């Protein structure tokens, strides 16, 4: 998919792994937005983000990868119609609409994969930019987990559960 401003969102390819690693590393290492071990290895994070999900995508402009996201089933059995997504934008590309474009794309991709709803399980409350964007894109906060995330500078902060129905 091509978006205006020449941003292309397409499935991850095996040859993207070298370009994805520094983006993932630089966003996860600070430990301030994702409930992922900041010391996770290259192999483990690439497996988690590229191999395990139902689908993984990159956002690129002029051949440069600026962001990535995945879609996976949130729960099995009776909850399998709800997906979960995780978005990461390269630090140098933040504020350029990359996360917005990926989230919009992911909703269409999720519907195409048969999902009827999208849930973000653990949005760190101090990540106010992401929360504001998700709200603008129609997500509702349906739960709050008090002091569920140990932020490296702010201490214990809440995490939000956010949800959007994609069907109909």
N, C-alpha and C positions, 0 to 999 in steps of 0.2 A: 504494500500500500504506500502510495506517495501522498504526502500532505502538502498543503501550501508551504511555502518557504523551503521547498526542496528537501524536506525531511522524509526519509524512506524508512518504513517499519517492515521488517521481513523476518522470517524464521532464522534462528541461530544456525550457523554451519560450523562444522568441526574446525575449520580454519580460522574461526573468530576467537578461539580460546585465548590466544596470546594477547589479543587486543582487549578482551574482557577482563583478564586477570588484574591489570593495574587499576581499572575502574572499580571493580569489586573490592579489591584490597584497600584502596584509598577511602572508600565510603565505610567499609566495615571496621577497619582497624581502629578508628577513634572510639568505637563502642558507644556512640551516643544516639543512634537511631534504630538499630536492628538488634533483635534478641538472638544474635549469632555470636559465637565465641570470636572475639577480635583476633585471636591467634590462629583461626582456622587455616588449614593449608590450602594451597592453590588447587590441588587435586580435589580436595573435599568440597570447596565452595563451587568449583566448576561442575562437579557431579551434582551437587544440590541444586544448582540453578539451571543447568543445561540438560542433564540426563534424566533426572527423576520426574520433572513435571510433565503434564500432558502436552504442553507446548512452551517453547521459549523463543523470545524475539529480541532483535536488536533494533535500535533507532540510529540511523546514520545519515550524515550529510556529506556529500562529496567523498564518499568512501570511508569517512572517519566515524567510528562507532562512538555515539554520545550517550547512549543509555541502553538498558536492557530490562526486560521483564519476563516473568513466567506466569503460567496458569496451571493450577493443579486442583484436583478434587479436594475439597475441604474436609469432608467426612465420607465414610463409606456407607453402603446400604441405603437407608431412608434419607440420608443427607447428601447423597452423591450428586444431586442436582444443583448444589451450591459449590462454586469454585472459590479459590483463594488466589490472589495475585500478589507479587512482590516486585516493586519497581526500584531501579537504581539509575540515577543520572550521574554522569561523570562530573566531578566537582567543577571543572572549568566550564561546563555547559549548563550549570544550574541557572535558573532564572530566564531560560530561553524558550520555555514552553514544551520542553522535551517530556517531562512527566505528564503533563496534560495530554499531549498527543498520544503517549503510550497508554494512558488510562482510557481514553476514548477508543483507541484501537482495541484494547483488551476486552472491552465490553462487547464489541462486535465479534471478535475472535471467540470469546467465551460462548456467546449465543450459537455461533457456528459449530462449536464443539458439543453443543447440547445442554449447556448449563443454563439455568433459569434465574440464578441470583449470584451475587458476588459478595464475599465477606472478607474484610481485613481483620484478622484475629488479634493483632497486637500493634496498634499505632501508638507510639510513644507520645505522651501528651505534650512534651516539650518540643515536638516537631510541628510547630504551629503552622508553618508554611504548607506542609503536606495535608494537615487537617483542614485548613481553609480550602485547599484545592479539592479535596475529596468532597467536601460539603458543596462547593460550587458545582461539582459534577453529579450531584444528586444522592450522595451517600449520607446516611443518618448514623449518628452514634446510638447504638442500641445497648451498650454496656460500658462500664468503667471498672477497671481492675485497679483498686487502690494500691499505690506504692509497689507496683508489680515489676518495675524496671529500675535497675541500679545504674543511674546515669553517672558517668565518671566525674562530672563537675557539680551537678545539681543534687546528687544523692538519689534517694528513692522518689520516683515520679510515677504517676498513674499511666496506665495504658488503656487505650480505647478499643472497643470492638465496633467496627463500622460495617454497614450493610446496605446493599441496593438490590432491589428486585429488577431483573433484566427481562423477564417474560412480559408478554402482552404489551 
